[in-house]
Amino acid sequence: MTSPGQPLLTLELPCAPPVTTAVPSPLRRPKAPALGLLVLGLLLVFGPIIGGLFAKTAAGNQMIDQFAPYMQSDVLARYGGDIHILHAGAAGLDTIYDRQDIPPGRFPGLDAFRSESAGVVGRASGLLDRVRGAQGDYEQVAQIGGFNRIPFLIVACGLVAIYGGCVLLAGRRSRAVPAVVLVVLASVAVAVYPFVGGLSSGARAGERMVRSLAPVMTPHQVRQLQEDFIVLVNADGELSTTFRGVPRPGQSATAVDTLVKRWPGISSDLASLVGVVNDNISNFNALEDLDALTRGAGLSGLEAFPWLLVGIGVASAGLAVAALPRRGKESS
């Protein structure tokens, strides 16, 4: 203690150490993945346009729609009955010719039919067999949801990727996370579409359908079928008129009469089936072009299509997440 009047002693305290706080490092923009996302987006937008993907998928979808009435089991069974009547009628006509000793040239239309009946019936049977053989695969392809909308889905994902790449490269940092979320959502939509829309199974069926129908979906085949139809029309014209006076023994008469009676329906069936083939040759070629996209690599383009979409989705989502701005290690 100090006595009254004595001055207070000066108290000297040591200096307190300075208070330091960690200084956060600035956000770093990973430019490489952001630039990759931007480039991928440009490819997704312009690739389908340059490659004609819009036209090809629309053509393939149109072919599927137009073949629908001819891929019904009852319709195919009716066509089978038509061809059986043609075959029986040709055989009956041969029997009549042999028994009645009809001279060549008396019925030129029937002479042409008799000489070409094997080829006419064979080609009609071949067409029916091809269509019938593709029926199961066709039904799977027809179940693909929105096949012609796939290019729009790819382009939409590309536009979102371009937006995300621009934001991540030069946009405000506050918009980075929403942009990445948007890119990821678009990527997931593209990646899961093959499994939700039935493309994964339908694409394999589409490749088999293309191979099955390829031999008959040609201009040469259509021209031959059209010429066969003319032969049948001329033969029916003579069967219905000048040939009626020729005696017809036994079952041969029944076969020929059945052909004459059923000809209007048979001709309608043949004309419509050949017509749908002729109308869809260009559509089939477009579908075949899609299948040939990766044929050089030993793969069917249609079979590779689902995995291409999965790859697009995974790549765009991965690049977007990798391009998120992030901090380095904190410095004191």
Helices and strands as residue ranges (DSSP letters): E 27-28, H 31-50, H 53-67, G 68-70, H 73-100, H 108-133, H 135-142, G 147-149, H 150-170, G 173-175, H 176-196, H 199-213, H 219-240, G 242-245, H 250-279, H 281-291, G 295-297, H 301-322, E 326-327
